Amino acid sequence: MSSKRIVTHKERKIVIGNFISLTTLQSISYILPLVVLPYLVRVIGMEKFGLVAFASSLVQYFMILTDYGFSISATKTISLIGEHKQKISEVFSSVMTVKLMFAAISFLMLSVIIYIVPKFRVDWPVYILSFGSVIGSTLFPVWFFQGKEKMSYISIVNVTGGLIYTVCIFILIKSPRDFLLVPILNSLLSIISGLLGLYIVFKKFRVKFILQKYATIKQELRTGWDIFISILSINAYTTSRVFAIGLLTNNVITGYYSLAEKIANYIQTFPMDSFTRAVFPRISNVFAKNKQRAIAIMYRIQDGITLGFVISLPIAFFLAPWIIQLACGVAYKEVVVTLRLLLAAVFFVGANNFKVQFLLVCGKQDLYAKIHITAALIGLPLIFILIYQFSYIGAAFATVLIEAGVFITTSLILERLAKKLSGK
């Protein structure tokens, strides 16, 4: 099959436009933390930095709950609806209703955790103040813009917010006593971005909020369930690493690992995440019309992504001390070692990213869920055991083993699925 037949000029133009928008967002989003991180570590200290990172890992669970898999399921739904205004408003309203409902439940859950658990009660302000990020992520309709393939709005809002956040950090945070301003600023800008995103949806796309019947909301819950369980499972062995280190060690060690993981995540997701998010709604449309063509596109994209990591990761391994020096202001040996170990996990994620997303394109949410539920059931105990035995190094080893397992399992499943869809 020729290149022209696999990807049309129009599709390429749409995807590249969205990719540029998201990459612009990610470029600035990644550069800004590299500017802020050394300053924060130096001014508030590694212990307070670790506490803020631990609080962030806790509220991340509530972000997962409020998202409920809509970042994938609702994106796909919106992309397939087209320009049907009434239907778009109905989907938007049901999704936002569910998200707001879960945000309220999340705050109640956080309040109970803080009241019951002494470790959280001692530093309760940092957890409460960090919760604003959950409200902001609930309000900001990323899923809608992705489904409409209008990612430029995501770029504009988030880049502006990131720039304001960076300026505020340098102006307002001057000593360790100011560490609470970090979650305050994060929360405020997240909420403002969310409100601005809603304004664009209502003003630009003429979407209306319509009170939905229970049956419609129930349907949205049912649609997003498998993906929600999958994302929850994924985060059980990703977000939980920082959380587990915070529980089993101390804030300083949590800070070391959190820094290494942040940098590894930057390498892992930039610019791959932008590209997969830009392609997802487009390839969903292609799959609905021509399954074989969608499979061919999937393998071509994944091969290109994998090659990119084969070239870039050895360079990142060699430059790790300089990267840490640039990002943190000091080349902490603990962070360098951890980062180098995590780069192996980055490779497995990169070599698998578009393959595992393709299961959702195919409507195989059950397989997607089973892969990550299994990884969570095996990986979560493994994380705690290895952290208990080897501290932050154990967390890095566990990450590599888990991602290797997910890569192998997904590859085998997708190979059989592709043959079945192709009629071979």
N, C-alpha and C positions, 0 to 999 in steps of 0.2 A: 504494500500500500504506500503510495507516494506521500511526501510531506504535505503537499497541497491538499490532498484528499483527507488527510488526518485532521488537520487544523485549517479552517478557512481564514481568509484575511480579516473578515469582520470579527470573528471570535478572537483572533490574535490581538486585534486592536483593542477590544474591550478588556481582555485579560491584562494586557500590557499597561493600559491606562490605570486600571485598578491596582496593579502591582506597583506602579510608580507612586501612586497615592499612598499605599500602605507602607512602601519602603521609605518614602519621605518621612512618614510618621515614625516608623521604627528607627530610622537613622537618628533623628533628633531625640527620640525617646531613649535611645541607647547612649548617645553622646552625653546628654544631660546628666544621667546618673554617674557617668565616668568623671564628670566635673564635680558633682556633689559628693560622691562617696569619700574621696580623700579628705574633704573638708569636714564632713560629719564625723568620720572616725577620729580625726585629730581633735575636733572641738568637743564632742560629747563623750569620746572615749569608747573603747571596744566593748566595755560592759553595758553601757546604755544602748549602744548600737545593737548589741545582741538582744537586749530586752525588747527594743522596737521591732527587730526582725522576728522574735518569738511571737509578739502580739500580732504581727502581720500574718504569720503562718496560722494563727488561731482563727482570725476573721476570714481567712481564705476559705475555710470550710463553709462559712455562711454565704460567701460569694458563690460557691458551688451550688448550695441549696437554692439560692434565689435565681441563679441562671437556669437550673433544672434542665440542662441540655438544649435550651432554646437557641443557643449560639449555633447549633447545628440543625436541629429539627425545624425551628421557625425560619431559619435562613433558607432552608430548602423549600419550605412551604411558600414563602414570599416569592422566591425565584420562579416557582412554577405557576403562581397565580396570574402573573402578567400585570395588566393594567386594570383589573377589575376592582374599582374603587371601594365598592361596598364590601366585597370579600376581604380586601386588604384591611379595612377598618375593623372588621369583625375579628380577624386573626390578631391584629395589633392589640385590640382591646382585651381579648381573652388572655394573651401572653402577659400583658402588663398587669392585669388583675391578679394572675397567679404569682407573678414576681413580687408585687407589693404585699400580697398575703404572706408569702414566704419571708419577706424582709421583716415583717412584724413578728412572726414566729421566731425568727433568728435572734432578734433583740431580746425577746423573753428568755430564750435558751442561754444567751450570753449572760444575762443578769443572774440566772439561776447558777450557772457555773461559777461566776465570780463570788456569789454569796456562799456557796457550798465548799469550794476548794480554796484552802488557805494560800497556796502559791499564787493564785490569781487575785485573791482578795487583797493581798499586800500591795500590789501595783495596779489596783483596779482602774485608776484614771487612764492609763495607757491603753487598756483594752476597750474601754468605753469610747475614748476619743478615736481609736482606730476603726471603730464600727462605721464611721461616716463613709468609709470607702465602700462598704457593702451597700449603703443607700445610693451612692453615686453610680456604682455598677448596675444596680437594679434599675435606675432611671435611664441610663444611657442606652439607647436602642441600637447597639452595634449590629445585632442580628438583622435588624430591619435594613440598615444601609448596605450590609453585605448581600442580603437577598435581592435588593434593588440594584446591586452592582454600582453603587454610588459611594465608594470608599473615600472619596475626597473629603466628604463631610467629617468622617472619622479623623482624618489627618488634620484638618483645620482646627477642630475643637481640641484635640489632644495635644497637638504641637503648641498651640497658644497656652493651654493650661500648664504644660511642661515648662515652658519658658517663664511663666509667672511664678511657678513653684520654685524654680531654681533661683530666681532673683530674690524671692522671699526668704529662702534658706540662708543665703549669704547676708542678707540685711538683718534678719531677726535672731538667728541662732549664733550666740557669742560665747557660751560656756556650757558645761554639763548640765547646769540647772535648766537650760532651755530645751532639753531633749523632748519634752511633751509637745513642743511646737511642731515636731516632725509629723506625728500622726494628725495633729490639728490641721496643718497645711495640706497634708494628703487628703484628708476628709473633706475639707472645704472646697478644694479645687475639683475633687471627684464629684461632689454634689452639684457644683456650678456647671461642670461639663455635662452632667446628666440632664439638668434642666435645659441647657442650651440645645442638647441633642433632641429633646422632646419638642422644643420650640421649632426646630427645623422640620421635624416630621409633620407637625400640625400645619405650619405655615407654607412650606415648600411643596409637600406632597399631598396637602389637603386631606390628611387622614383625620378622622373623627373618632373620639372615644365614645364607645357605645356600651352601655351596661349589658353584660352578657348573662344568658341563662346558665343555670347550674350545669345543664347537659353539655353546653359548649365548652365550659371551663373544664369539665370532667374529661371531655375529648382531648383537650390540650394536654392535660395531665397524663392521659394514656399514651398520647403520641410521643411525648418527651421522656417517658419512663425508662425505656431501655438505654437511651443515650445518657440520661441522668445517672443511672446506676453505673454505667461505664465510666463517666467522667468522675464520679465519686470514687470508683475503684482506682482509676488512674491516680487521683490525688491522694489516695490512701498510701501509695508508695512513692509519691513525689513531694507534695506539700508536707507530708508527715515526717520527712527526714529532718527538716529544721525543727519541727515541733517535738519529735522524739529526742533530738539532741538537747533541746531546751529542758525537757523533763528529766533526762538522765545525767546531764552534765551541769554546766553553769553558763552564765550569760557570755563570758569571754569566748569559750569554745564555740558556743552558738554563733557568735559574731564571726569567728574564723570560717566556720563551715558555710554560713550564710553568704559571706563575701565570695567564696569559691563557687558556690552554686549559682549566684547571680551572674557571675562572669561566664560560667559554663552555659547558662540559659541564654545569654546574649549571643554567644557563638552558635548555639543550637538553633535559635529561632530567627536570626537575622542573616540573610533576607528570606529564609525558607518559609517562615510563617506567613509573611506577606504574600508570597507566591501561592501557597496552598489555599489561603483564604480567598484570594482573587480567583482562583481556578474553580473552587468548589461549586459555586452556583452555576457556572458555565458548564462544567462537565456533568452536572445533574441534568441540565437541559439536553445535552448531547446523549446521555445514557437513555433518556426517555424516548429518543428517536432512533438511536442506532447503538446497540449494546457493544458490538464488535469494535466500532470506531472508538467508543469510550474506553474500552480496555486497552486499545493500542495507544491512545493518548496517555492513559495512566502509566503504562510501562515506560513510555518515552520520557515522561516528566520525572518519574522516580529514578530512572537511570541517570538523568542529568543532575538531579539533586545529590545522588550518591557519589557521583564523580566529583562534584564540588567539595564534598566533605573529605574524600580521599586526598585531595590536593591541599585543603586548608588546615585540617587538623594536625598533621605533623608540624606545620609551621607554628600553629598555636602552642603545641607541646614545647617546642624549642624556645619560643618567646615568652613562656609562662612567667618567669621572674620579672621581665620587663612589663608585661601586662599587669601583673599585680602591683608593681611599683607605680605604674601610671594610674591604676584604678583606686589604690588605697593610700598612696603616698609613701608606703613602706612595703618592701618585698617580704612579707611574713612567710617564713618557710612552711608553716602549717597550711597556709592558703595555697601556696605553690604546689605542694604535694597533692593536696586534695583536688585542685583544679586539673592537674595532669591525669589523675585517676578518672575523674569525671568525663574527660574528653573521650574516653573509650565508650562510655554510655552515650555521649553525644553522637558518636558515629552510628550506633545501633538505632537510635531514635531517627536520625536523618535518613538512614537507609530504609526506614520502615514507614516514615511519616505519611507519604501519599498513598501507600498501599493500604494502610489501616483506615485512612479516611475514605478510600474507595469502597470499603464495605458498607459505609453509610450511603454512598451514592447508589449502590446496588439495592438498598433497602434491607440489608442484612444487619439490622441493629442487634438482633439476638446474638449473632456471631461476634460482633464488635463487643457486646457486653460480656459474653462468656470469656473471651480472651483476657479482658482487663479484670474481671472478677477473679479469675484464676490467678492472675498475676498478683492481685491484692491479697488474696488468701495465703499465698506462698510468701510474697514479698514483705508484707507488713511484719509478721513475726521475725523474718530474717533481718529486717532493719533494726528492730529492737535488740535482737540477740547480738548482732555484730557491733552495734553501738555500745552495748553493755560491755562487750569484750575488748573492743579496739577503739572506742571513742569515735571521733569524726572520721577517721580512716575507715572504720567499719561501715559507716553510712555510705561512703564513696564506693567501697567494694560491693555492698548490697545493691546499689544503683546499677552498677555495671552488669551484675548477674541477672537482675530482673529485666533490664532492657534487652539483653541478649536473648533471654527466654521469650519475650514478647515478639522480637524480630523473627526468630526461627518459627514460632507458632503461626504468626500472621502470614509469613511467606508460604508455608505449606498449605494453609487453608485457602489463601487467595489463588494459588496455582491450580488447585482443584476446582475452585469456583469459576475461574477464567475459562477453563476447559469446558465446563458445563454450559456457561453462557454462550460460548463460541460454537457449541454443538459438536465438540470433538470427542 
